[in-house]
Amino acid sequence: MTDSNEDISIPDETLARITDRVLEAEKKKLNLDNPRGVINQIEEIIEEEVY
């Protein structure tokens, strides 16, 4: 990901899909004693959907 001050326009459908996928990833990790890797999964989801 890049760190720039450019505005990024993301369609509402894409934002909804990202939200659903992130929530699903978090739910899967919620029941684990040590939920490692959820941040990496969230980054991957965003990269897949936006780029």
C-alpha positions in Angstrom: 0.0 0.0 0.0 1.1 3.5 -0.6 1.1 6.4 1.8 -0.1 9.4 -0.2 -2.6 12.2 0.4 -4.5 11.5 -2.8 -8.2 10.9 -2.5 -9.3 7.5 -3.5 -12.8 6.9 -4.7 -14.2 3.5 -4.0 -17.6 2.4 -5.2 -20.2 1.7 -2.5 -20.5 -1.9 -3.7 -16.8 -2.5 -3.3 -16.9 -1.0 0.2 -19.8 -3.2 1.2 -17.9 -6.3 -0.2 -14.8 -5.3 1.8 -16.8 -4.8 5.0 -18.4 -8.2 4.6 -15.2 -10.0 3.9 -13.4 -8.3 6.8 -16.2 -9.1 9.2 -16.1 -12.7 8.1 -12.3 -12.9 8.6 -12.7 -11.5 12.1 -15.5 -13.9 13.0 -13.3 -16.8 12.0 -10.5 -15.6 14.2 -12.8 -14.7 17.1 -13.0 -18.2 18.6 -9.3 -18.8 18.5 -7.2 -18.5 21.6 -4.5 -16.7 19.6 -6.0 -14.9 16.6 -2.8 -14.2 14.7 -2.8 -13.0 11.2 -6.2 -11.2 11.0 -4.5 -7.9 10.2 -2.6 -9.5 7.3 -5.9 -11.0 6.1 -7.6 -7.6 6.3 -4.8 -6.0 4.3 -5.0 -8.7 1.7 -8.7 -8.3 1.3 -8.4 -4.5 0.8 -5.6 -5.0 -1.7 -7.6 -7.5 -3.7 -10.7 -5.4 -3.8 -9.1 -2.0 -4.4 -6.1 -2.6 -6.6 
